[in-house]
Amino acid sequence: MLAEYPGEAGLLVWQCYRDVLLWAGTPPELRVGLFRHAGAARRRELLAFCGLDPETVRAVRTLQRAVRRSSDDGSMASAALSIAAAAERVGAAATALGYAQVAAAAVPTAAGPALVVGQLAARLGHSAVAEPWLRRAIALARRSGEWECYGAALIALGQLREGAGRLRGARLEFRTALRQARRRGLYETRREALAALLRIALREEDQPDAERYARGIPRMYGHDHPERGKVLLDVAEVELRRQRHAHAAALLHQALRSRIGTDEQVRALTMIVRAAGGAGDRDLLGATWQRGLGLIDSYGSTPAAARLLLALARASAEVMEDARADGAARQALRMALDSEDSSLSAECRAFLARPRLPPIAG
């Protein structure tokens, strides 16, 4: 914390964290007088000149007041979470995680703060911290009947396992979340669980499950939903595997009109190449190919660009566009060699050495 907030700000943030953690760990009957009047003048001076944003200053005051009075009117957890959110916004990861844990310590029987700690730790890449906190949130929510927290914690735990490649465990969490969502009327949990189960079914090439989970998902993600574009890409993949090229292309054009990142845009264009090739629309294929190359150029000569080029090459080979496929793969190989990525280089060489179908006799 002292490193993330240099000077007076860091001292104030750390002292407040230390005091609240000590207060939360002290039996209630021993809290009276624990911090009464101790260093009051110094705290006021730090607050006046710390340079923290007003939201964080108000939250610190709330926490300091609570520990001095040895009572919590319900505001301690929300104040600590406010500081955690502000810290995360400025990249102060240790401070964010510390204050989220303080919020959970202030109300140890509440599922919400425990869920926030788990979600935050997962976002920061601390899976070893995230998993036990998410399990705690699940247990607390089940005990107290906080079903929205219960569903959200199951989804977060499933996503954590999915990100680590533990697909079997992820599928189990998402299926549990889906059952609870249907039983408890948790719309958001149901939507996220279905989208996650669709992703896993596609990764495992389980077409029957993929078709079952894809059914109706686009209607659950309205036009303004930030995840709509990504979900449409997955549904379009299901349609491509069913050889329903026109429907897949329509979904992909919708996805491109949604709020998706450059990676997803390239993925959409790569899939349109497959759809156009499958439908025999060579004009659309060529135009989409060029558009995809233009987007990939924005990455420069990087491993990320090479991987996208290799994906475009594979899509082109799938629709018998071997010249385009080889050109993209050779360019990807050069980038992989420049970046000394031996694994990626081997993938490119293996693709270029693939068996070819003989040309159709004219």
N, C-alpha and C positions, 0 to 999 in steps of 0.2 A: 504493500500500500504506500509506504514511504517513497518507493521508487516510482510508482505510477503517478503520485501527486507530490511533486517536490515542494519543499518549503513548508509554510504555515498550513497549507491545505492538507498536506500529507499527515502532519502531526495531528490535526483536528480529526481527520477521517480515522486514523489509527486509534486515537484515544477513545473516540466514541465507540468504535467497534469493540475495543477491549472492555470498556465499561459495560456495554450491553451484554456481552458474552459472560462476563463475571456475574452480572445481575441475574441473567437467565439460569446460570448454573448454581445459584445460591438458593437454599430452601426458602420458601416464601416467608416463614416466620423470622428469618434472620436478615431479611432485606432492609428492614426499617433502619434508617440512618446510615446505610452502607456508603452513600455518596453525598450525604447532606452537606451543602455549602463547601465541599472540598474543591478548591481551585476555581471558584465561581468567577472571580475577576479575570483570571487567565483565560477561561473558556469564552467569556464575553469578548475579550480582546482578540482571540483567535477567530471567532465568528465574524468580527467586524472587518478584519483585514486578510481573510484567508483567500479570497478571490474565487471561491466556488460559485457555481450557478445558484440563483435564488431558490430553485426547487430543492437542491441538495441542502442548502443552509436551513431551510424550513424543516426538512426531515431530521437533520441533526439536532435542531432545537427540540423537536418533538421527543426524540430519543433521550436527550439529556434531561428534559423535564420529567420524563417517566421514571428514569432511574433515580433521580433526586427525591421524587415523591414516593418511590417504592411501590408504585401501582401502575397498572396498564389498563387504560380505558378501551383497549382494542386498537389503538393507533400505532403501537410499536411495530407490528409486523408490516403494516402498509408503509410506514416511514422507512423501514429498512429496505423493503422492496423498491421503494422509490429511489433510494441511493444506489441500489444494485442496478436498476435500469439506466440511470444516468451514467454510471460508471461503464456499463457495457457500451453505451453509445459512443463514448470517447476512447474505447479500446482498453480500459483499465480492467483487465480480466480478473486478476486476483481480488481486487476490491469488489467487483461485481459478485463473484462467487462467495466471498467472505460475508458480505451483507445479506445475500440470499440465505446463507446458512444461519446468520443471526436471526433473520425473520422466522425461520423454522424453529430455532431454539426458543424464541419468545412465546410461541404458541405450539408446543410440541405435540399436541393432539390434533392439530388441524392438518388436513391433507393438502390444502392449497399451497402454502409455502414450501412444503416438501416437494411438491410437483414442480414448482418454479426452480428449485435448486437442481433437480434432476434434468429438467429441460435446458437450463442454462449450462450445466456441466456438459451436456451432450453437444450443445452448439459450440462450446469452446474446445471440444475434442477430448474431454476428460471422461472417457467411457467408464473407467474404473470407479470414478466418483459418481457418475450419473446413475449407474444401474442400481446400487443399493438405495439411493434416494428415491428413485422411481418405484422400487418395490415397497419402500416405506409408504409412499403416497398411495399406492394401491391398497395396502393393508389398512391404512387410516381411513381412506375413503370408503372402503367396504364396511368398516366398523361403524362409521358415522352416517352412511347413506348419502355421501356426496358423490352422486353418480356421474356428474359431468367431469369431476376430477378423476374419478375411477376410469372412465373411458379415455380421457386425455392421457393419463399415465400409461395405460395399456398401449395406446398408439405410439407414445414416445419410446416406450421400451421396445416395441416391435421395430420402430425405425432405427433404434440403436443397434439391434441385432442385424437388421437388414444391411445397414451400412458396413457392418463387420463381416458380411458374407455368411452369417449364420441363418440361412434362409428357413430351415426347419423350425428353429425357435421363433423367428419372426412371424412365420405363418401361424404358429400356435397363438401368439399374442394377438395378432390381428383378427383371427377367428373368434377368440374370446371377446375381443372388443366389439365385433360385429353382432355376436349373440346378445351382449349386454345392451348394445345400442337399440336393437330391435325390441328387447324386453322393456327398456326404460324410456324409449322415445328420444334417444340422443341422436339428433339428425347429423350434427357435425361429425361425431364419432363414426356413425354409419358411413358417411360419405368418405372419410379418410381411410377407414378400414377397407372399403371396397376398392378404392384406388390403389391401396398398398397391395392387396391380394392380387389385383390385376397385374401389377408390376412383377410380383414374384412368379405368377403363372407364366408370364412372358419370358422371364429369365430361365425358367425351368422347361420352357417349350411345352407347357401343358395346355394345349389348345382348347379342350372342352372347358376347363376351369376358366381360362382367359375369356372365352365367349360368354360364359355365365356371369362373370364379374363385370364385363364391359357393358352388359345389357342395362340401359337406363342411366349409366353414369353421366353422360353429357348433360342430361336434364338436371342432375344434382349440382352441377357446377355452372352457375349462371354466367352471363356475359361479363359481369364485373368481377368475378372471382379471380384472384391472382394466380391460382393454380390451374385454371381452366385449360390454358394452352398445353401444359405438360400432360394433362389427362387426355386431351384430344389426340396427342401424339401416340399414347399407348393404345387408345381405342382404334386409331388408324392402323397401327401395327397388327392388331387382331384382324381387321378387314383385309389387309394385304395378304396375310396368311390364308385367308379364306378365298383369295383370288378375286375379291370384290374391289377392283381397282378404281372404278369411278367414285364409289362411296368413300374409299380411303383418301382419294385426292381431294374430295370436297371437305372432309374433316381436316386435312392438312392445311388447306387454304384458310379455313377458320382459325386453326392454330396460329398461323403466321399473322393473322390480324389481332391476335391476343397479345398479352404482355409476357413475352418469353425472351430469354437471354439469347446471346449470339450462338452458344452451343446448341440450344434447342432449335434455333432457326436453321442452322446447318443440318441438324438431324431431320427437320421437316423437309428441307429441300432434297436431302438424300433419299428420303422415303418417296417424295414425289417423282424422283427419277425412276424408282422401282415401279410406282403406279403407272407412270406414263409409258414406260417400256412394256409393262404387262398389257396395257390397253392399246399398244401399237401407235401411240401418239408421239412420233419422233420430233415434231416441232416443239412440243412442251418439254420433252426430255432435254433437247439441246439448250433451250432457253434456261431451264432450271439448272442444268449442269453449269452453265456460265455464271449464273447468279450464285450458286454454291461456291464456285472457285473464287469469286470476288469476295465473299464473306471470309473464306478461309485465308485469303491473302492478308486480311487485317490482323491475323495472329503473328505474322512474320515467320521467320524460319525457326519454329519451335517444335518441341515434341507434341504439344497440343494440336498444332496445325497438321503435323504428320499423321496423327491418329485420325483426325477428321478426313484427311485426304484418303487414307486407307479405307475408311468406311465408305467414302464416295466411290472408290475404286471397286469395292466389293459389290455395292449396289449396281454399278455399271456392268460388271461381269455377270451378275444375276440376270440382266435383261439383254445379254449378248452384245454389249458394247465394249468389246475387248480392247479396241484401240484407246478409247477414253480411259478404261480401267488401267491399262498398262502405263499410260502417261501419268495418271494420278499416283499410281504406286511407285513409279520411278522417282517422282518428285518427293514423295513421302520418304523413300529410302535415303535420298540425299540429305533431307533434313534430319533423319534419324542418325545418320553417320556423322553429320556436323555436330549433333548434340551428344554423340558417343553413347547413345541408348542402344545397347546391344540386343535387348529383348525386342524392341520395336523394329530394329534392323532385320532381325531374324523373321519377324512376322511379314515384313515387306518382301523379303526374298522368297519366303514360302509362297506368298500370294503370286509373285511373278513366275514361279516355277509350277503353277497349278496346271492340271490337265486341261487341255482345250478341246472343245468340240470342233470337228472338221467344218470348214465353210460349206454352206449350202451350194450345191452345183447350180450354175446358172443355165 
